[in-house]
Amino acid sequence: MFMTKNVLKNLMTKYATRLYPFHKREPFKNVKGELKIDMDKCILCGVCKLRCPSQCIKVDKQAKTWEVDPFSCVYCGICVEACPVKCLYQEGQYRAPLAEMDMVLHIQEAKPVEPAPAT
């Protein structure tokens, strides 16, 4: 009987939480969201991999790939600050929920070599 007052009060008031997939909250200002990379600028130096505290970044110079495990990343932004060419950035949105775990793999395309002008 001691909880009757609380039960009735909770039945008559609004929800205390959001119905997540239907009502999303706007992200806060300056939020550090999903980690992205501009592969056209990336020189595959590996500084981001060395500075990452959660060891979630893998850089392979021979295969020209850059891979991040978004489930290990703590979104601290240290790799973004450490990048010498500023090709890493964090979006203002978080990743959408997924049913299964996946890795984010970026492959650097071979840049076309422009022929030297004949003189």
Summary of the structure (lengths in Angstrom):
residues: 119
radius of gyration: 22.5
end to end distance: 96.6
largest distance: 96.6
contacts: 215
relative contact order: 0.22
helix: 16%
strand: 15%
